[in-house]
Amino acid sequence: MPDTAEWELVREEARPAGPVSPRRSRASTGLFDEVLRRPAVEAEDAEDDEGYGSPALQISTWRRLGQGLIADIRQELLHGRPFLFLPVLIGLGSIWWFTRPQDLPRLPILLAFCAAGLVWVRVRFRHPMLGLAFGIATVGLSGMLLADAETWRLGTVIIDSPVTTVIRGRVLSSEPNASGNQRYVIALQQTRFPSLKRMPQQVALLARGRHDLLKPGDWMEGRARLSPPSGPALPGLNDFAFASYFEGIGAIGYFYQPPKRIEPDASAASLGLIERAGNVFQETTEDVRNAISDRIRFLVPGDSGAFAVAIVTGERRGLSDKANNDLRVSGLAHIISISGLHMALAGGLFFVGIRRLLSLVPGMAEAWPIKKTAAAGAIATTTGYFLISGYDIAAQRAYLMMVIMLSAAFFDRPVLSLRNAALAAFLVILLSPSQVMGPSLQMSFAATFALIAGFDLWRRRPRLPALLPPIPLLAPLKPLGTAVVGSLMTSALGGVSTAIFSAAHFHRVGLHGLEANLFAAPIISMLVMPAAMIGVLLMPFGLDRWPIEAMGLGLDAVLAIARQVATWGAGFTFGRFEWWFLPLSATGLMVLALMKTRLRLIGLAMMLTAFVYEAVKSDPPLPNLAVTEDGQLFAILRQGDRNMVTAATNRAKPPGFVFSQWRSVIDIADPVPPEMLKKPASAGEPAEKGKAKPPKKNREREQTDPQQALAEMQTAKAKAATQTDIFHCRSDGFCIAKLSNGWTVSLVQNRDFAQAACQLSDLVVAPQVGSAQIEAAKTDSDQTGRHDMRAKQGNQPKSDVYTACMPTSRPALTSMTPTRPETAKDEALSSQEELAQTEPASQAEFGQNVLASSTQEAQQPTASTSRSAPVVLTRDALRHFGAMEITLGDPVARKLHIQTAFNGEYRPWTRHRYFDWRKNTYEQPVPDDRPGQRQSVDAALLDKSTQSSNTPAQDGEGSKDDPLADIAPLSGASDSGE
């Protein structure tokens, strides 16, 4: 008798006599039967116990649902599904830690993790449901600890304000952009003139023009302008400082002149053997990478060559803006980044190719495990591809996933499985938890899980009988049809699974991505990637011309497809979602993809809840004004025709990077440029005839008399009254606009016009004026300084310079001042009354976006009282709270609602906003104290590398460390330290 027949007899004897419920399959019998088993209730017992003549006990609907839920959970446990949710739970714990406004205490989290883990170990078998709950808590707490550990390990120092200084350091990487300029990532060793107290470890700087290109490992020196990484362009958008912190970049900027190559510093010789070996290895790989990139650009010029370099070596900055936009709109932008697609094609082609070649050798397939040999060769290939890809985060994740999946072949396990994908995600989050906050990891693993789960369902679908008999003539076309159907399914699953993240992060979902990927995917898979691999392998022998050119032809076709599809429409655009939309919908997607039983419908319900709410909710009102965190871009927003928004800006050409982010959430048409005013001939002191002007760096900035500044702004205000909702600007001083709702707003770009702006405007944005300077000007102290000197030159007491403007660190509440005090005594009394009426903790200061009248009604002006004091947004307010959206209310009472990008967050990547260079301390916000109060924290306690790597400023150079003291970009002021 065959073995299978014997086993069937054994199963027949072991099978229970009665009918088996479909819910209790063979896989469900096991470890948890004793825990969840309940004795059956007989009809006679039910009749005796209940006293009724019912033939059987009627089970309630809720109890039946509960029993079904428990049975489904048992099925998921027995199928090992909890392991698939391990990276999801760790990621949720990390996300919770990263999104807290303050640093969470480490010790309580560690103690809770240990306690939850201990309880899970003790009860996981005896009480599975209780063990499941404590297991979820343990994994979530571990994600918080991992996020805390990564943040502490990096300790990136981000500079607090823009500054000009001479830097010296070692080049880590070099990459050209589309304009031909070179972008260097530099490990700083020293800064001079001034010497920074908080020197960042690494900076990313742009070198313009032609110069002697520096290679990785070279030491260089040059004068550069350093700025902190950008914050959100509008409230709710991406904070680029977060990504820069975890990339180790503490400042960005540009060189004033091409940097110079210098001899290595003495500290280079003091490095240990391991450090020197690591540097040599990194420099070697960077040299190989640059050589490959240069060769590809030489053989394939233009956007096609830049595209080829992007998918081979990971240098993505060479593509033009037009090509980038076409790829993004058409849904093909994912091809640019080296990700799972490229690694899978590179490793898969070598795996299949080596296995087929070895199978052609007689006796090889029988004597050797050629599948494992092919897997080893594919791993080696993907490793080489990863080394020349620039170690990008997406490349790291794709490489790790590919290695895990290929390694499954060594253990005779399925290569493509949800467990392998979950293991890869777990290791990626374990090494770098901060990646869970970015769209790259979220979209990558969402698409991976969706593709594997979707094709698994397709493979297990019920086979339906053919509607038509087979046609012999169409048999050769069957493989083509299968490939087309597979490509359609791949594009559909990938597009649907990543649409959530595209809408939440980029506020856009491509409408024709399915068609574009259907046409472009075969070209990438069958022509571009094979030609690229063959070309790189033949490059050392000089035989790479024809495969590289073939790759260029394929990429020309891909760009042509992108251009054509981009003309069909940009797709759907979305505004800003609720904060809970992405966590709820993404968790629902994971439940839908990873669950095996009916519990996956819970994920579908979660997704539908998020989608329906966002679809039916009303749009928020359009703000009247928008201002960036540096105050350099100020816009008046109003609703135009065809649901388009008109934006009148203070600059004829707004910064493209910032303005594109504004357009991603607000349907802004082309910006309306300002009306430029001519500078009066009397402004400034003309140079004497026959006498040359001193060099720019040796002459002081020309100052404007307060009376002249007032006259100029009055003239501009009169012109603005005749043409509302548009800025009237003087290129080196100010902008002023009269709004149709009665408000007068101004932007002060030169501190000399601050007093006039306070007298003529209802709202003043003064990015060149600090709150401390205004407060100092409102007193009669004898402190010296350029600000006080300017007040004295105006022949007015310091207390009168900014009396009308009463800015505090509470930008949304500055309009609460009831009246404009006429004397110093009245001013002091008014300040005391305001302080007594203010709440203990200002909502605008610590996290709420409020209307001024929501906490305190401003006193309405009468015939005998003046209007409320103007609202002033100073440099400190913009620095602490970031970009702002302002909704204007009553212009008489000067009520307004301000929504800020930051609401008192004090995290390592936002801490630089509260650094006081004068005291070398962090002015930490204290939510429990009075509004505007700060708690000073020694900077050395927060920046680990301050004492080891930062050179302290010399005596007398304190003013040079103030990067904002002399910054007036439109007024001719010199940079700090010059």
Summary of the structure (lengths in Angstrom):
residues: 978
radius of gyration: 33.3
end to end distance: 96.9
largest distance: 121.4
contacts: 3042
relative contact order: 0.08
helix: 51%
strand: 12%
